[in-house]
């Protein structure tokens, strides 16, 4: 993995020019509806970012970032975690950098609360061109954890120099990371496909033989011997 200024980059990044925008990942279209299969697709490229003053200064171990990397590995190739300080500028710059480097999904953890230094949503929002309110509600819908309602994390499609990525802000706790990925992880492939203007798969009708009655089927009266 290439490293520049301590930042791990996603595959395909130019080491000589780390801010060179990467071309859009080629999409594999859905096959014709007559085939009841989905063709294999390249894995998603996912970047994980931990936002924390204390972790960035070495005062606290990062537990949420590595957990996110492990859980998100089920859904694609994961880079990170990258640790940055709280604040609008550090968050905005590192998300922009991840999208430049080819990330299709950017997952941040930390800085979504209501202290004066919780500014991850403020650093993310200027990059968002399509807000995904339903995803945000899904991340906060956790009756077992009432404090989930305090999280201000946002989600949506961000654009940087023509590249697009799905960005979501998760809380800084390990529980918040688990809940966010459990809620959104299964949707990531579809989100990225739609973000890249993919078509909805055509529903496949069952073959006629599956719905038509069989010629060999007989009623009980037909099969019963005469009285």
C-alpha positions in Angstrom: 0.0 0.0 0.0 1.3 3.4 -0.9 1.8 6.0 1.8 2.1 9.8 1.4 2.3 12.1 4.4 1.1 9.1 6.5 -2.1 8.6 4.5 -2.7 5.1 3.1 -4.0 5.3 -0.4 -6.4 3.1 -2.3 -5.2 0.9 -5.2 -4.5 2.7 -8.4 -3.3 5.9 -6.9 -0.4 7.6 -8.6 2.5 7.9 -6.1 4.0 10.8 -8.0 0.7 12.8 -7.9 -1.4 11.7 -5.0 -4.2 14.1 -5.8 -4.7 12.9 -9.4 -8.5 12.1 -9.7 -9.0 8.4 -10.4 -11.3 7.3 -13.3 -14.7 6.0 -12.5 -14.6 2.3 -11.6 -16.0 0.3 -14.6 -19.5 -1.0 -13.9 -20.6 -4.5 -14.9 -24.2 -4.1 -16.2 -27.0 -6.4 -15.2 -27.3 -9.2 -17.7 -30.4 -9.6 -19.9 -33.6 -10.5 -17.9 -33.8 -13.9 -19.4 -30.8 -15.0 -17.4 -31.5 -15.5 -13.7 -28.0 -14.6 -12.6 -25.9 -11.5 -11.6 -22.6 -11.2 -13.3 -19.6 -10.7 -10.9 -18.7 -7.2 -10.1 -15.5 -5.6 -8.9 -15.4 -5.1 -5.1 -16.3 -1.7 -3.7 -13.5 0.6 -2.7 -14.1 1.8 0.8 -12.1 4.3 2.9 -12.5 4.5 6.7 -11.7 7.8 8.5 -11.5 8.2 12.3 -12.2 11.8 13.5 -10.9 12.4 17.0 -8.6 15.0 18.6 -7.5 12.6 21.4 -6.8 9.8 19.0 -4.9 12.1 16.6 -2.8 13.3 19.4 -2.0 9.8 20.7 -3.9 10.1 23.9 -6.5 7.4 23.1 -6.3 4.2 21.1 -8.5 4.1 18.0 -11.0 1.2 18.5 -13.8 2.3 16.2 -11.8 2.8 13.0 -10.2 -0.7 13.0 -13.6 -2.2 13.9 -15.2 -0.4 10.9 -12.4 -1.8 8.7 -13.1 -5.3 9.8 -16.9 -5.1 9.4 -16.8 -3.3 6.1 -14.4 -5.9 4.6 -17.5 -8.0 4.0 -18.7 -5.4 1.5 -15.5 -4.4 -0.4 -11.8 -3.6 -0.3 -11.2 -1.3 2.7 -8.4 1.3 3.1 -7.6 2.9 6.5 -8.4 3.8 9.1 -7.0 7.3 8.5 -7.0 9.4 11.7 -7.6 13.1 11.6 -8.3 15.8 14.3 -11.8 17.1 14.8 -12.8 20.2 12.9 -14.5 21.3 9.7 -11.3 21.7 7.6 -9.6 18.4 8.5 -12.8 16.4 7.8 -13.6 18.2 4.6 -10.0 17.8 3.3 -9.6 14.1 4.1 -13.0 13.2 2.6 -12.1 15.1 -0.5 -8.7 13.4 -0.6 -10.3 9.9 -0.3 -12.6 10.6 -3.2 -9.7 11.9 -5.3 -7.9 8.6 -4.5 -10.8 6.6 -5.9 -13.0 5.7 -2.8 -16.5 4.9 -3.8 -17.6 4.7 -0.1 -16.2 7.0 2.6 -17.1 5.9 6.2 -16.3 8.3 9.0 -16.5 7.6 12.7 -16.5 10.3 15.4 -17.4 13.9 15.7 -21.1 13.5 15.3 -22.3 14.6 18.7 -23.0 18.1 20.2 -19.8 19.2 21.9 -18.1 22.2 20.5 -15.5 20.1 18.7 -18.0 17.7 17.1 -17.9 19.1 13.6 -17.8 16.1 11.3 -21.3 16.9 9.8 -20.2 20.5 9.2 -17.1 19.2 7.4 -19.0 16.7 5.3 -22.1 18.7 4.3 -20.4 21.2 1.9 -19.3 18.2 -0.2 -22.8 16.6 -0.4 -24.7 17.1 -3.6 -27.5 14.6 -2.8 -28.5 14.2 0.8 -29.9 10.8 1.8 -32.3 11.5 4.6 -33.6 7.9 4.7 -30.1 6.5 5.4 -29.6 9.0 8.2 -32.9 8.0 9.8 -32.0 4.4 9.5 -28.7 4.9 11.3 -30.5 6.7 14.2 -33.4 4.3 14.4 -32.2 2.3 17.4 -34.8 1.9 20.3 -32.2 -0.1 22.3 -29.9 2.9 22.4 -31.8 6.1 23.1 -28.7 8.3 22.7 -28.5 7.3 19.1 -31.0 10.1 18.5 -28.3 12.7 19.5 -26.0 11.7 16.7 -25.9 14.4 13.9 -24.2 12.2 11.3 -25.2 12.8 7.8 -25.1 10.7 4.6 -25.3 11.3 0.9 -23.5 11.5 -2.4 -20.4 13.7 -2.4 -18.6 15.1 -5.4 -15.0 16.0 -5.7 -13.6 17.2 -9.1 -16.1 15.0 -11.0 -15.6 11.9 -8.9 -18.6 10.7 -6.8 -18.7 8.7 -3.5 -21.2 7.7 -0.9 -20.3 9.3 2.4 -21.7 8.5 5.8 -20.9 9.8 9.3 -21.1 7.2 12.1 -20.7 7.9 15.8 -17.3 7.4 17.5 -18.3 4.6 19.7 -17.8 1.0 18.8 -21.5 0.3 19.3 -22.4 3.2 17.0 -20.1 1.8 14.3 -21.6 -1.7 14.6 -25.1 -0.4 14.4 -24.4 2.0 11.4 -22.7 -0.8 9.4 -25.4 -3.3 10.2 -28.1 -0.8 9.0 -26.3 0.4 5.8 -23.7 -2.2 4.9 -26.2 -4.5 3.0 -27.2 -1.5 0.9 -23.8 -0.3 -0.2 -23.5 -2.2 -3.4 -26.9 -0.9 -4.6 -26.2 2.6 -3.5 -22.9 2.7 -5.5 -24.5 1.1 -8.5 -27.3 3.7 -8.5 -24.7 6.5 -7.8 -23.0 5.4 -11.1 -26.3 5.6 -13.0 -26.9 1.8 -12.9 -30.2 0.5 -14.0 -32.6 -1.4 -11.6 -32.5 -5.1 -12.3 -35.5 -6.4 -14.3 -37.8 -8.7 -12.3 -37.6 -12.2 -13.7 -40.9 -14.0 -14.2 -41.0 -17.7 -13.2 -41.1 -20.1 -16.1 -44.5 -21.2 -17.2 -43.8 -24.7 -16.1 -43.5 -23.5 -12.6 -47.0 -22.0 -12.5 -49.0 -24.3 -14.9 -50.6 -27.4 -13.4 -48.9 -30.6 -14.3 -50.6 -33.0 -16.7 -49.8 -35.8 -14.3 -51.7 -34.1 -11.5 -55.0 -35.8 -10.7 -57.8 -35.0 -8.3 -58.7 -37.3 -5.5 -61.9 -38.4 -7.3 -60.0 -39.2 -10.4 -57.5 -41.3 -8.6 -59.9 -43.1 -6.3 -61.2 -46.5 -7.4 -64.9 -46.8 -8.3 -67.3 -47.6 -5.4 
